[in-house]
Amino acid sequence: MSMASESMPANSPPAPQSSAHPFAWSVRRELWEHRSIYIAPLVVAGLVLFGFLVRVIHLQQTMKMLGMLKPQELHLALAMPFGISAVAIGITGLIVAFFYCLGALYNERRDRSILFWKSLPVSNTTVVLSKAAIPFLVLPAALFVTITATQLIMLALGSAALAATHMDATILWSSWPLFKMSLVLIYGLVAMTLWYAPIYGWVLLVSSWARSKAILWAVLPPLGLCLAERIALDSSYLWSLLDYRLNGYLHEAFYFPPHPHGHEIGDPLALLALTPEKFLVAPGLWLGLVFGVGCLAGAVWLRRSREAI
Amino acid sequence: MACIEAHGLRKSFGSTKALDGVDLKVEGGRILGLIGPNGAGKSTLLNAVLGLIPYDGDLKVLGQDPWQARDRLMRDVCFIADVAVLPRWMRVWQALDYVAGVHPRFDRTKAEGFLARTQIKKKSKVRELSKGMVTQLHLALIMAIDAKLLVLDEPTLGLDLLFRKQFYDTLLNDYFDHSRTIVVTTHQVEEIQQILTDMMFINRGRIVLNCSMEDFEARYTELTVRPENAATARTLKPIGERQVLGRSVMLFDGAEREKLAALGDTRTPSIADLFVAVMTDKTGQTQGVVP
């Protein structure tokens, strides 16, 4: 599925202008159409910052409360807003990715614009891959930038407030070591994207196939199968499979020590250990990726023959 | 190499035969009008040519199999399939950017030149444009592509007369030259009669008539018969007869014009009248409706 072979078949004469970049322009096209890809995370980041600002303004009160904590709890309390910002923006990204995938290959058939897209020399593979690039590449990158920038602003705001009240600002930077945590963030985002690949793939497949109500086709069949299994066999194997896919990523990619060691006070990583060695050998990861790639191949095949609805 | 060449082209949707063995050859540099009643198979034929649907039989467009190589073929083929398929969320400048970005044969300066003649603003979204303006925009994009084949499927449906006239004038004056081929379907046959070089009637998935406009003019004669000559004229076996203001107007296939001129006024028929004559059987019912 290489782009080069798509855009430059060996047997056709060279184009008069060789500046056509169907893949890059198709991705840009997606960003034009779906501005929520970057706006939604930014809005949530704005809300997080607003909440943080309110907290900082009431610094006296906050510090009074923080002052009563033990050092370990203090670090945790200081790190908490940063963790929350990452989780909130990350979950927003997941929701955006889900709804993006749902409409990606459905809307163009619904508004008949597929007839325009298909009148251009862009292959179905390029189109589907450019749409898949949004949840697989663009969104994780956007989330990384948004989260890191948000946390940087939070650190700056917090430091300024602490400095204004003649307190030691370094405690904040040691509670949330930004550089180290952004590496953790990259790991987390990459692991999350790979883990959810089969979900993105499935929703894109449904999006290329459904003639109406794509959301129901995406959600109900898996739930229906779980229910059928429950009724027919009185087992919940499928349900646990689904549950594992939705929540298993945290357990495979990270380890949450139940009792953080005392000497690691001040390091949020004491609460959150990375386990790439466990993640990379999890059969669930690789089976999921195979399923996701299969779904994308199916979506390419369907886009070729599906007509406007 | 013919621009479009088909042998035994078939396509069924369930039990409906949309294309029932179509043979056709369209040479380069022609403007072909594809004419037929609703459901005759026009759009199916064009969709097959454009690589939008699979089919049975043999079909080559510019030497390529459209179903196998749609994306490659679309460098040399443009189409306006139906009106209003431009994405409504898109802005005019985005459409220009995108087509320029993906199409190696798109001349942006040319497209902007065409747009400059219209009221269309680059910042407008497609949904803010009138139907006529959307068509103008689409046409500006298409005409700036140096393509060998342009396919138009009802390109002016729902447009007012001024836009329709302007559409074909622009196409003919600013786009068509004898290295390009245009295939067009429309129900407003009379509006394109003057620009066609060839015409093809299609009905129930089959080609009913296929001829060049020169042949059409040489072959068919319309006679407005003087009442006293009506019986004589009927013995010459007209393929169609209708009443206009109390006088019989008959359509002849291959009759000598001099002979007919003695019976009344002769002229070249309109494609629309020939269409009605060919599609209507002797009982006066249209074949397209009767199963």
Interface residues (C-beta under 8 A of the other chain):
Chain A: E6 P9 S12 A15 P16 Q17 S18 S19 A20 H21 P22 A24 W25 S26 R28 R29 W32 E33 E108 D111 R112 S113 I114 L115 F116 K118 S119 L120 P121 V122 S123 N124 T126 R304 S305 E307 A308
Chain B: L50 G51 L52 I53 P54 R70 D71 R72 L73 M74 R75 C78 F79 I80 A81 D82 A84 V85 L86 P87 R88 W89 M90 R91 Q94 D97 Y98 V99 G101 V102 H103 P104 R105 H138 D146
